[in-house]
Amino acid sequence: MTSSNIKASREEINLINIFGTLLREKNLILLIVIISTSLSTIYFSKVKPIFSGSFDIVVSDKNKKSQTQSNQLLGLLTNQKTGVDLITEKLILTSPSVLRPVLDYVNNYKTDLNGKVANKNFNVWVRNNLIINFQENSNVLKVTYMDTNKDLVLNALNLISEKYQDYSKSSAIKSLEERTKYLSEQKIVLSKKLDSSKKAYNEFTINNGLGNIDGFINLGNINNSSPPNVINEVKGSEFKNIKGSSPTSSKGESKAGQRFQKQFQLLEQYESDFVDLSSKLRPNSKTLKNLKVQIDNLKESLKRPNEILIKYDELYKTYLRDENLLNLIEDSLAFVKLEQVKNLNSWDIISSPLVGNSPIYPKKFEIFILSLIGSSILGSFLALIKEKLSRIVYQIEDFKDQLYCNFIDDLSKKDNKLSFNQIFNAFEHNSKKGKKYFGIINYKNKVDLEFLKDFIEEKEDIKVSDFSDFLFIQECEQIILIIEGGKYTFEEIETINKYLTLSKEKVVGWFYIKN
């Protein structure tokens, strides 16, 4: 037999031995199972059933959807987030500021019902009675409430849904009030800022003659981001790189100051005359030279320093930015005030509060099954420990390992005649002359040999005795030991071996009685 086969055989024997132990200790296991199920039954009769109910609510600010313009502006100015922060919302919805009235109602309900003052701690109540979680990847909030009173569960759920809807409205109102306050403050600040930038722009324009004939720029219809350029129409290569081209008014007219209009016309006339005379006169003609000097002087007088133009552009953009921002603030403020007079929407309840008919605890069938399985495992474990501590030998393999003589065969109590013949043949096979008896050893008379009694009495030369009868042992020609599982401890086996050693010449072997 290979080592793998031996290992498999031993594992099979171990399983058989364990099963045998459990079968022998079935009364102990059954007792533990009965005690466990009895305790479970008593527990079921004492514990109050817990009922559960729930509802689903959509946590989304529908009022914000109609406030896109206002929210975009506030998001830019204050870095506010317009989306729903689900973690923050959950913390708020489980806070005393929202749920304290619900707990007060629960305490009053139980006080009236039981006649004793109920005063549950808020955090303990939330932890033990409430489950509030968002459904995965959504802003749908599932609210579950548990209590031993089924009616209270439904009432509490209805009150929670009412408080959540009230909170959603109050939250929207508070948000609008905060926006109104912020926009009003910014309107005051930006109005002052616009007055200052407008004044600076006008003063600079007047001081440098960049406006109309009266020195003022027309500010009523300015919608461009670039300022009017007062010199873009001046001819000559000297002006081509000064601040680029400038926009025109809606009528296509030049934005140049009117006080320079005649100079521009005169410059155009001079340049036209110069071109016309150049084809008729010599280049060194005095007339051409004088005309050239006049053109240069006129151009020089029309030039503006580059620093003035840059400052003019900067003041214009500042004024324009302040005006546009103020207009946006005023529009947003009007929009928010309009929202305040509207009927605000609350969160949607997508499933009404509903309480289950069956309690969620205790689940009698599940607990009964768990109790049965647990007690069976515990009983089996205790049975194995009990047998291990008892040191009693049950398995034939243990006897084969421990006894110092040969194993002959198994005996069956069901077939007593066959069993006796097996013993008799063992004596006959090893028979020696000169002695009086063939001895059957029943150590401490622990083995019940009643099933062999009639056959033994018919044979005068076969007797049953114990190792303690030394005279009988001396008179026996041969002896055979009868063993039965569960009758002897390992310590008693050691004692038997000592007797077998003293009488080893007479010992034929041993039989094992199967139950």
C-alpha positions as a Python dict, from the first residue, in 0.01 Angstrom:
ca = {
    (1, 'M'): (0, 0, 0),
    (2, 'T'): (141, 340, -101),
    (3, 'S'): (184, 627, 143),
    (4, 'S'): (-103, 820, -20),
    (5, 'N'): (-335, 521, 23),
    (6, 'I'): (-231, 483, 387),
    (7, 'K'): (-298, 852, 448),
    (8, 'A'): (-642, 831, 285),
    (9, 'S'): (-723, 522, 489),
    (10, 'R'): (-625, 696, 813),
    (11, 'E'): (-837, 1000, 729),
    (12, 'E'): (-1133, 772, 660),
    (13, 'I'): (-1078, 592, 990),
    (14, 'N'): (-1061, 927, 1175),
    (15, 'L'): (-1393, 1034, 1027),
    (16, 'I'): (-1547, 700, 1122),
    (17, 'N'): (-1411, 734, 1476),
    (18, 'I'): (-1553, 1086, 1508),
    (19, 'F'): (-1889, 968, 1384),
    (20, 'G'): (-1877, 681, 1633),
    (21, 'T'): (-1802, 921, 1916),
    (22, 'L'): (-2095, 1144, 1820),
    (23, 'L'): (-2323, 842, 1800),
    (24, 'R'): (-2216, 722, 2145),
    (25, 'E'): (-2260, 1070, 2295),
    (26, 'K'): (-2589, 1140, 2120),
    (27, 'N'): (-2767, 1186, 2453),
    (28, 'L'): (-2529, 1465, 2552),
    (29, 'I'): (-2566, 1633, 2214),
    (30, 'L'): (-2944, 1599, 2226),
    (31, 'L'): (-2951, 1748, 2577),
    (32, 'I'): (-2755, 2055, 2465),
    (33, 'V'): (-2980, 2099, 2161),
    (34, 'I'): (-3292, 2077, 2378),
    (35, 'I'): (-3155, 2331, 2626),
    (36, 'S'): (-3057, 2570, 2345),
    (37, 'T'): (-3394, 2551, 2168),
    (38, 'S'): (-3572, 2591, 2503),
    (39, 'L'): (-3375, 2906, 2577),
    (40, 'S'): (-3452, 3035, 2226),
    (41, 'T'): (-3823, 2973, 2284),
    (42, 'I'): (-3811, 3157, 2616),
    (43, 'Y'): (-3625, 3444, 2446),
    (44, 'F'): (-3890, 3465, 2172),
    (45, 'S'): (-4163, 3490, 2434),
    (46, 'K'): (-3985, 3768, 2625),
    (47, 'V'): (-3836, 3992, 2353),
    (48, 'K'): (-4052, 4259, 2192),
    (49, 'P'): (-4072, 4241, 1812),
    (50, 'I'): (-3914, 4531, 1622),
    (51, 'F'): (-4096, 4673, 1319),
    (52, 'S'): (-3938, 4873, 1039),
    (53, 'G'): (-4066, 5126, 788),
    (54, 'S'): (-3909, 5351, 527),
    (55, 'F'): (-3961, 5614, 258),
    (56, 'D'): (-3751, 5759, -26),
    (57, 'I'): (-3697, 6130, -85),
    (58, 'V'): (-3509, 6308, -365),
    (59, 'V'): (-3256, 6553, -219),
    (60, 'S'): (-3227, 6815, -497),
    (61, 'D'): (-3283, 7189, -492),
    (62, 'K'): (-3535, 7243, -771),
    (63, 'N'): (-3542, 7612, -681),
    (64, 'K'): (-3178, 7647, -783),
    (65, 'K'): (-3256, 7519, -1130),
    (66, 'S'): (-3454, 7837, -1198),
    (67, 'Q'): (-3173, 8053, -1063),
    (68, 'T'): (-2908, 7977, -1324),
    (69, 'Q'): (-2819, 8337, -1395),
    (70, 'S'): (-2791, 8430, -1028),
    (71, 'N'): (-2597, 8117, -938),
    (72, 'Q'): (-2345, 8166, -1218),
    (73, 'L'): (-2268, 8516, -1099),
    (74, 'L'): (-2245, 8419, -732),
    (75, 'G'): (-2030, 8123, -819),
    (76, 'L'): (-1783, 8353, -993),
    (77, 'L'): (-1784, 8617, -719),
    (78, 'T'): (-1789, 8399, -408),
    (79, 'N'): (-1656, 8064, -533),
    (80, 'Q'): (-1977, 7896, -414),
    (81, 'K'): (-2073, 7547, -528),
    (82, 'T'): (-2420, 7514, -671),
    (83, 'G'): (-2432, 7133, -659),
    (84, 'V'): (-2575, 6930, -371),
    (85, 'D'): (-2309, 6804, -128),
    (86, 'L'): (-2463, 6472, -28),
    (87, 'I'): (-2232, 6407, 267),
    (88, 'T'): (-2306, 6749, 417),
    (89, 'E'): (-2678, 6709, 353),
    (90, 'K'): (-2678, 6371, 531),
    (91, 'L'): (-2505, 6521, 836),
    (92, 'I'): (-2755, 6806, 847),
    (93, 'L'): (-3053, 6573, 805),
    (94, 'T'): (-2940, 6361, 1101),
    (95, 'S'): (-2869, 6661, 1323),
    (96, 'P'): (-3083, 6783, 1617),
    (97, 'S'): (-3169, 7101, 1425),
    (98, 'V'): (-3388, 6890, 1193),
    (99, 'L'): (-3483, 6577, 1391),
    (100, 'R'): (-3515, 6707, 1747),
    (101, 'P'): (-3895, 6760, 1710),
    (102, 'V'): (-3930, 6399, 1596),
    (103, 'L'): (-3746, 6269, 1904),
    (104, 'D'): (-3962, 6489, 2127),
    (105, 'Y'): (-4272, 6337, 1968),
    (106, 'V'): (-4137, 5982, 2019),
    (107, 'N'): (-4056, 6050, 2386),
    (108, 'N'): (-4401, 6199, 2448),
    (109, 'Y'): (-4571, 5910, 2269),
    (110, 'K'): (-4392, 5650, 2480),
    (111, 'T'): (-4450, 5847, 2798),
    (112, 'D'): (-4825, 5851, 2733),
    (113, 'L'): (-4825, 5485, 2629),
    (114, 'N'): (-4621, 5338, 2915),
    (115, 'G'): (-4698, 5581, 3193),
    (116, 'K'): (-4326, 5633, 3248),
    (117, 'V'): (-4122, 5931, 3140),
    (118, 'A'): (-3923, 5847, 2825),
    (119, 'N'): (-3614, 6058, 2767),
    (120, 'K'): (-3397, 5902, 2501),
    (121, 'N'): (-3060, 6055, 2419),
    (122, 'F'): (-3061, 6202, 2068),
    (123, 'N'): (-2739, 6037, 1946),
    (124, 'V'): (-2842, 5699, 2089),
    (125, 'W'): (-3184, 5731, 1928),
    (126, 'V'): (-3037, 5813, 1585),
    (127, 'R'): (-2785, 5530, 1611),
    (128, 'N'): (-3034, 5264, 1726),
    (129, 'N'): (-3358, 5361, 1552),
    (130, 'L'): (-3266, 5542, 1231),
    (131, 'I'): (-3088, 5437, 913),
    (132, 'I'): (-3037, 5721, 665),
    (133, 'N'): (-2833, 5656, 351),
    (134, 'F'): (-2820, 5775, -8),
    (135, 'Q'): (-2888, 5515, -272),
    (136, 'E'): (-2576, 5425, -468),
    (137, 'N'): (-2477, 5683, -732),
    (138, 'S'): (-2788, 5893, -678),
    (139, 'N'): (-2930, 6174, -464),
    (140, 'V'): (-3223, 5958, -352),
    (141, 'L'): (-3223, 5940, 28),
    (142, 'K'): (-3368, 5626, 191),
    (143, 'V'): (-3491, 5683, 546),
    (144, 'T'): (-3561, 5377, 763),
    (145, 'Y'): (-3707, 5392, 1114),
    (146, 'M'): (-3733, 5103, 1361),
    (147, 'D'): (-3927, 5061, 1684),
    (148, 'T'): (-4122, 4805, 1884),
    (149, 'N'): (-4444, 5000, 1829),
    (150, 'K'): (-4575, 4961, 1474),
    (151, 'D'): (-4802, 5268, 1490),
    (152, 'L'): (-4518, 5482, 1624),
    (153, 'V'): (-4296, 5378, 1331),
    (154, 'L'): (-4549, 5510, 1078),
    (155, 'N'): (-4614, 5831, 1273),
    (156, 'A'): (-4242, 5898, 1314),
    (157, 'L'): (-4176, 5842, 942),
    (158, 'N'): (-4453, 6085, 845),
    (159, 'L'): (-4312, 6345, 1083),
    (160, 'I'): (-3957, 6295, 952),
    (161, 'S'): (-4073, 6342, 591),
    (162, 'E'): (-4258, 6658, 695),
    (163, 'K'): (-3950, 6799, 871),
    (164, 'Y'): (-3729, 6719, 572),
    (165, 'Q'): (-3965, 6903, 337),
    (166, 'D'): (-3976, 7200, 576),
    (167, 'Y'): (-3597, 7199, 590),
    (168, 'S'): (-3570, 7198, 210),
    (169, 'K'): (-3793, 7509, 189),
    (170, 'S'): (-3616, 7692, 473),
    (171, 'S'): (-3281, 7609, 317),
    (172, 'A'): (-3392, 7762, -14),
    (173, 'I'): (-3527, 8074, 164),
    (174, 'K'): (-3205, 8117, 358),
    (175, 'S'): (-3002, 8079, 39),
    (176, 'L'): (-3206, 8348, -136),
    (177, 'E'): (-3173, 8584, 162),
    (178, 'E'): (-2797, 8537, 163),
    (179, 'R'): (-2781, 8610, -210),
    (180, 'T'): (-2997, 8921, -171),
    (181, 'K'): (-2778, 9054, 108),
    (182, 'Y'): (-2458, 8985, -82),
    (183, 'L'): (-2582, 9139, -410),
    (184, 'S'): (-2716, 9447, -231),
    (185, 'E'): (-2380, 9504, -64),
    (186, 'Q'): (-2195, 9457, -390),
    (187, 'K'): (-2430, 9697, -570),
    (188, 'I'): (-2336, 9975, -326),
    (189, 'V'): (-1965, 9901, -359),
    (190, 'L'): (-1972, 9879, -739),
    (191, 'S'): (-2186, 10196, -773),
    (192, 'K'): (-1920, 10395, -588),
    (193, 'K'): (-1649, 10231, -790),
    (194, 'L'): (-1825, 10312, -1120),
    (195, 'D'): (-1872, 10678, -1021),
    (196, 'S'): (-1500, 10699, -944),
    (197, 'S'): (-1388, 10534, -1270),
    (198, 'K'): (-1636, 10743, -1475),
    (199, 'K'): (-1513, 11065, -1317),
    (200, 'A'): (-1147, 10975, -1377),
    (201, 'Y'): (-1221, 10889, -1739),
    (202, 'N'): (-1407, 11213, -1806),
    (203, 'E'): (-1144, 11431, -1639),
    (204, 'F'): (-861, 11270, -1836),
    (205, 'T'): (-1057, 11308, -2159),
    (206, 'I'): (-1128, 11679, -2096),
    (207, 'N'): (-775, 11760, -1983),
    (208, 'N'): (-625, 11605, -2294),
    (209, 'G'): (-884, 11727, -2541),
    (210, 'L'): (-990, 11377, -2643),
    (211, 'G'): (-1365, 11434, -2624),
    (212, 'N'): (-1620, 11619, -2836),
    (213, 'I'): (-1599, 11989, -2909),
    (214, 'D'): (-1721, 12068, -2556),
    (215, 'G'): (-1455, 11841, -2404),
    (216, 'F'): (-1691, 11554, -2297),
    (217, 'I'): (-1707, 11201, -2427),
    (218, 'N'): (-2053, 11062, -2505),
    (219, 'L'): (-2077, 10782, -2243),
    (220, 'G'): (-2436, 10682, -2296),
    (221, 'N'): (-2393, 10429, -2574),
    (222, 'I'): (-2046, 10287, -2514),
    (223, 'N'): (-2062, 9910, -2554),
    (224, 'N'): (-1719, 9834, -2696),
    (225, 'S'): (-1422, 9709, -2501),
    (226, 'S'): (-1179, 9938, -2684),
    (227, 'P'): (-1167, 10321, -2647),
    (228, 'P'): (-1213, 10568, -2935),
    (229, 'N'): (-883, 10645, -3105),
    (230, 'V'): (-849, 11017, -3175),
    (231, 'I'): (-568, 11002, -3427),
    (232, 'N'): (-634, 10697, -3641),
    (233, 'E'): (-726, 10919, -3936),
    (234, 'V'): (-406, 11119, -3934),
    (235, 'K'): (-213, 11040, -4246),
    (236, 'G'): (148, 10941, -4252),
    (237, 'S'): (368, 10651, -4157),
    (238, 'E'): (445, 10806, -3817),
    (239, 'F'): (89, 10717, -3689),
    (240, 'K'): (54, 10364, -3819),
    (241, 'N'): (202, 10202, -3505),
    (242, 'I'): (16, 10408, -3243),
    (243, 'K'): (-241, 10188, -3060),
    (244, 'G'): (-390, 10021, -3369),
    (245, 'S'): (-725, 10090, -3531),
    (246, 'S'): (-1029, 10186, -3327),
    (247, 'P'): (-1398, 10100, -3348),
    (248, 'T'): (-1653, 10333, -3497),
    (249, 'S'): (-1994, 10434, -3374),
    (250, 'S'): (-2316, 10270, -3485),
    (251, 'K'): (-2343, 10533, -3762),
    (252, 'G'): (-1989, 10465, -3884),
    (253, 'E'): (-1872, 10811, -3786),
    (254, 'S'): (-1522, 10879, -3652),
    (255, 'K'): (-1479, 10905, -3274),
    (256, 'A'): (-1201, 11166, -3309),
    (257, 'G'): (-1242, 11491, -3117),
    (258, 'Q'): (-1427, 11754, -3316),
    (259, 'R'): (-1175, 12026, -3229),
    (260, 'F'): (-917, 11853, -3455),
    (261, 'Q'): (-1154, 11806, -3748),
    (262, 'K'): (-1038, 12121, -3938),
    (263, 'Q'): (-674, 12033, -3885),
    (264, 'F'): (-733, 11692, -4031),
    (265, 'Q'): (-911, 11841, -4331),
    (266, 'L'): (-627, 12094, -4380),
    (267, 'L'): (-368, 11818, -4356),
    (268, 'E'): (-552, 11622, -4623),
    (269, 'Q'): (-560, 11929, -4847),
    (270, 'Y'): (-187, 11996, -4800),
    (271, 'E'): (-97, 11638, -4879),
    (272, 'S'): (-320, 11642, -5189),
    (273, 'D'): (-159, 11963, -5310),
    (274, 'F'): (188, 11822, -5245),
    (275, 'V'): (115, 11516, -5457),
    (276, 'D'): (-33, 11727, -5736),
    (277, 'L'): (257, 11979, -5744),
    (278, 'S'): (521, 11709, -5721),
    (279, 'S'): (429, 11602, -6075),
    (280, 'K'): (465, 11956, -6206),
    (281, 'L'): (753, 12111, -6009),
    (282, 'R'): (1110, 12015, -5945),
    (283, 'P'): (1187, 11842, -5612),
    (284, 'N'): (1399, 12137, -5493),
    (285, 'S'): (1126, 12381, -5574),
    (286, 'K'): (1070, 12635, -5298),
    (287, 'T'): (696, 12586, -5317),
    (288, 'L'): (727, 12210, -5254),
    (289, 'K'): (970, 12270, -4971),
    (290, 'N'): (738, 12515, -4799),
    (291, 'L'): (441, 12283, -4846),
    (292, 'K'): (641, 11994, -4701),
    (293, 'V'): (731, 12203, -4396),
    (294, 'Q'): (364, 12291, -4344),
    (295, 'I'): (263, 11925, -4365),
    (296, 'D'): (527, 11821, -4111),
    (297, 'N'): (433, 12097, -3869),
    (298, 'L'): (65, 12011, -3893),
    (299, 'K'): (136, 11640, -3828),
    (300, 'E'): (353, 11726, -3533),
    (301, 'S'): (78, 11936, -3382),
    (302, 'L'): (-171, 11649, -3417),
    (303, 'K'): (51, 11393, -3244),
    (304, 'R'): (-33, 11277, -2891),
    (305, 'P'): (230, 11120, -2662),
    (306, 'N'): (204, 10743, -2648),
    (307, 'E'): (173, 10747, -2263),
    (308, 'I'): (-145, 10955, -2290),
    (309, 'L'): (-303, 10706, -2526),
    (310, 'I'): (-216, 10407, -2301),
    (311, 'K'): (-363, 10584, -1997),
    (312, 'Y'): (-671, 10676, -2195),
    (313, 'D'): (-720, 10310, -2297),
    (314, 'E'): (-674, 10190, -1936),
    (315, 'L'): (-928, 10436, -1794),
    (316, 'Y'): (-1179, 10350, -2062),
    (317, 'K'): (-1157, 9972, -1996),
    (318, 'T'): (-1184, 10025, -1621),
    (319, 'Y'): (-1495, 10237, -1665),
    (320, 'L'): (-1649, 9987, -1906),
    (321, 'R'): (-1574, 9688, -1677),
    (322, 'D'): (-1726, 9859, -1373),
    (323, 'E'): (-2037, 9956, -1567),
    (324, 'N'): (-2093, 9604, -1703),
    (325, 'L'): (-2034, 9442, -1363),
    (326, 'L'): (-2277, 9680, -1194),
    (327, 'N'): (-2540, 9606, -1459),
    (328, 'L'): (-2493, 9233, -1400),
    (329, 'I'): (-2523, 9277, -1023),
    (330, 'E'): (-2842, 9480, -1062),
    (331, 'D'): (-2995, 9225, -1299),
    (332, 'S'): (-2907, 8937, -1063),
    (333, 'L'): (-3045, 9124, -762),
    (334, 'A'): (-3373, 9184, -941),
    (335, 'F'): (-3387, 8818, -1039),
    (336, 'V'): (-3325, 8696, -682),
    (337, 'K'): (-3592, 8930, -544),
    (338, 'L'): (-3831, 8788, -799),
    (339, 'E'): (-3749, 8436, -680),
    (340, 'Q'): (-3826, 8534, -320),
    (341, 'V'): (-4190, 8606, -398),
    (342, 'K'): (-4241, 8274, -578),
    (343, 'N'): (-4380, 7958, -414),
    (344, 'L'): (-4070, 7754, -328),
    (345, 'N'): (-4070, 7382, -402),
    (346, 'S'): (-3985, 7119, -140),
    (347, 'W'): (-3807, 6788, -198),
    (348, 'D'): (-4010, 6515, -371),
    (349, 'I'): (-4123, 6211, -171),
    (350, 'I'): (-4098, 5934, -433),
    (351, 'S'): (-4224, 5658, -201),
    (352, 'S'): (-4464, 5722, 87),
    (353, 'P'): (-4381, 5600, 438),
    (354, 'L'): (-4465, 5230, 460),
    (355, 'V'): (-4431, 4985, 752),
    (356, 'G'): (-4382, 4612, 698),
    (357, 'N'): (-4638, 4370, 838),
    (358, 'S'): (-4376, 4131, 977),
    (359, 'P'): (-4119, 4233, 1237),
    (360, 'I'): (-3759, 4258, 1126),
    (361, 'Y'): (-3650, 4118, 1462),
    (362, 'P'): (-3656, 3858, 1598),
    (363, 'K'): (-3669, 3639, 1288),
    (364, 'K'): (-3784, 3327, 1469),
    (365, 'F'): (-3717, 3072, 1197),
    (366, 'E'): (-3366, 3202, 1126),
    (367, 'I'): (-3277, 3219, 1494),
    (368, 'F'): (-3419, 2870, 1551),
    (369, 'I'): (-3209, 2726, 1267),
    (370, 'L'): (-2897, 2907, 1389),
    (371, 'S'): (-2964, 2788, 1743),
    (372, 'L'): (-3010, 2431, 1622),
    (373, 'I'): (-2690, 2436, 1417),
    (374, 'G'): (-2492, 2613, 1688),
    (375, 'S'): (-2606, 2384, 1967),
    (376, 'S'): (-2536, 2076, 1753),
    (377, 'I'): (-2183, 2196, 1686),
    (378, 'L'): (-2132, 2282, 2053),
    (379, 'G'): (-2271, 1944, 2164),
    (380, 'S'): (-2047, 1759, 1918),
    (381, 'F'): (-1744, 1951, 2036),
    (382, 'L'): (-1821, 1877, 2402),
    (383, 'A'): (-1882, 1511, 2319),
    (384, 'L'): (-1539, 1479, 2158),
    (385, 'I'): (-1375, 1652, 2454),
    (386, 'K'): (-1563, 1435, 2702),
    (387, 'E'): (-1454, 1113, 2533),
    (388, 'K'): (-1098, 1238, 2504),
    (389, 'L'): (-1084, 1316, 2876),
    (390, 'S'): (-1244, 985, 2976),
    (391, 'R'): (-947, 789, 2833),
    (392, 'I'): (-1187, 505, 2744),
    (393, 'V'): (-1084, 295, 2444),
    (394, 'Y'): (-1359, 239, 2185),
    (395, 'Q'): (-1191, 171, 1853),
    (396, 'I'): (-1048, -164, 1754),
    (397, 'E'): (-751, 11, 1595),
    (398, 'D'): (-653, 153, 1935),
    (399, 'F'): (-667, -197, 2088),
    (400, 'K'): (-452, -334, 1808),
    (401, 'D'): (-196, -61, 1873),
    (402, 'Q'): (-195, -106, 2251),
    (403, 'L'): (-225, -482, 2326),
    (404, 'Y'): (90, -699, 2334),
    (405, 'C'): (-67, -1006, 2175),
    (406, 'N'): (-210, -1107, 1840),
    (407, 'F'): (-554, -1006, 1722),
    (408, 'I'): (-745, -1320, 1619),
    (409, 'D'): (-1086, -1209, 1488),
    (410, 'D'): (-1413, -1027, 1554),
    (411, 'L'): (-1699, -1184, 1747),
    (412, 'S'): (-2065, -1110, 1685),
    (413, 'K'): (-2324, -1122, 1961),
    (414, 'K'): (-2591, -1177, 1701),
    (415, 'D'): (-2441, -1513, 1598),
    (416, 'N'): (-2336, -1668, 1926),
    (417, 'K'): (-2276, -2016, 1786),
    (418, 'L'): (-2034, -1888, 1523),
    (419, 'S'): (-1858, -1675, 1781),
    (420, 'F'): (-1808, -1975, 2013),
    (421, 'N'): (-1678, -2191, 1727),
    (422, 'Q'): (-1426, -1917, 1645),
    (423, 'I'): (-1297, -1929, 2003),
    (424, 'F'): (-1300, -2309, 2016),
    (425, 'N'): (-1111, -2341, 1687),
    (426, 'A'): (-851, -2099, 1811),
    (427, 'F'): (-786, -2330, 2106),
    (428, 'E'): (-787, -2642, 1892),
    (429, 'H'): (-544, -2490, 1647),
    (430, 'N'): (-293, -2413, 1925),
    (431, 'S'): (-374, -2707, 2151),
    (432, 'K'): (-101, -2861, 2371),
    (433, 'K'): (-135, -3167, 2592),
    (434, 'G'): (-82, -3185, 2964),
    (435, 'K'): (-293, -2900, 3094),
    (436, 'K'): (-644, -2909, 3237),
    (437, 'Y'): (-825, -2607, 3098),
    (438, 'F'): (-852, -2366, 2806),
    (439, 'G'): (-908, -2023, 2964),
    (440, 'I'): (-1116, -1731, 2841),
    (441, 'I'): (-1001, -1412, 3013),
    (442, 'N'): (-1264, -1148, 3087),
    (443, 'Y'): (-1064, -876, 3264),
    (444, 'K'): (-1259, -740, 3563),
    (445, 'N'): (-1566, -913, 3417),
    (446, 'K'): (-1646, -597, 3222),
    (447, 'V'): (-1740, -781, 2904),
    (448, 'D'): (-2088, -930, 2889),
    (449, 'L'): (-2036, -1293, 2776),
    (450, 'E'): (-2394, -1398, 2839),
    (451, 'F'): (-2437, -1477, 2469),
    (452, 'L'): (-2167, -1753, 2503),
    (453, 'K'): (-2278, -1891, 2837),
    (454, 'D'): (-2467, -2198, 2706),
    (455, 'F'): (-2183, -2311, 2481),
    (456, 'I'): (-1917, -2263, 2745),
    (457, 'E'): (-2114, -2472, 2998),
    (458, 'E'): (-2125, -2763, 2750),
    (459, 'K'): (-1744, -2769, 2742),
    (460, 'E'): (-1590, -2879, 3067),
    (461, 'D'): (-1240, -2786, 2959),
    (462, 'I'): (-1324, -2426, 2872),
    (463, 'K'): (-1357, -2184, 3162),
    (464, 'V'): (-1401, -1810, 3198),
    (465, 'S'): (-1201, -1616, 3457),
    (466, 'D'): (-983, -1312, 3524),
    (467, 'F'): (-610, -1250, 3541),
    (468, 'S'): (-649, -1210, 3916),
    (469, 'D'): (-717, -1589, 3950),
    (470, 'F'): (-352, -1700, 3943),
    (471, 'L'): (-431, -2067, 4022),
    (472, 'F'): (-666, -2084, 3725),
    (473, 'I'): (-403, -1928, 3499),
    (474, 'Q'): (-153, -2193, 3612),
    (475, 'E'): (-394, -2473, 3529),
    (476, 'C'): (-476, -2338, 3179),
    (477, 'E'): (-303, -2485, 2881),
    (478, 'Q'): (-391, -2176, 2670),
    (479, 'I'): (-569, -1848, 2731),
    (480, 'I'): (-762, -1615, 2503),
    (481, 'L'): (-849, -1255, 2591),
    (482, 'I'): (-1196, -1118, 2510),
    (483, 'I'): (-1214, -739, 2452),
    (484, 'E'): (-1507, -503, 2388),
    (485, 'G'): (-1492, -135, 2301),
    (486, 'G'): (-1591, 118, 2565),
    (487, 'K'): (-1512, -111, 2860),
    (488, 'Y'): (-1148, -30, 2932),
    (489, 'T'): (-933, 277, 2969),
    (490, 'F'): (-584, 316, 2834),
    (491, 'E'): (-453, 268, 3187),
    (492, 'E'): (-637, -64, 3218),
    (493, 'I'): (-493, -174, 2884),
    (494, 'E'): (-147, -115, 3029),
    (495, 'T'): (-237, -339, 3323),
    (496, 'I'): (-366, -612, 3087),
    (497, 'N'): (-37, -596, 2899),
    (498, 'K'): (151, -665, 3221),
    (499, 'Y'): (-57, -978, 3280),
    (500, 'L'): (-9, -1085, 2921),
    (501, 'T'): (364, -1051, 2961),
    (502, 'L'): (362, -1280, 3265),
    (503, 'S'): (165, -1545, 3076),
    (504, 'K'): (295, -1483, 2726),
    (505, 'E'): (366, -1854, 2655),
    (506, 'K'): (0, -1940, 2711),
    (507, 'V'): (-156, -1644, 2534),
    (508, 'V'): (-311, -1733, 2198),
    (509, 'G'): (-440, -1383, 2121),
    (510, 'W'): (-753, -1175, 2162),
    (511, 'F'): (-1101, -1144, 2014),
    (512, 'Y'): (-1295, -821, 1972),
    (513, 'I'): (-1671, -822, 2027),
    (514, 'K'): (-1857, -608, 1776),
    (515, 'N'): (-2176, -440, 1893),
}
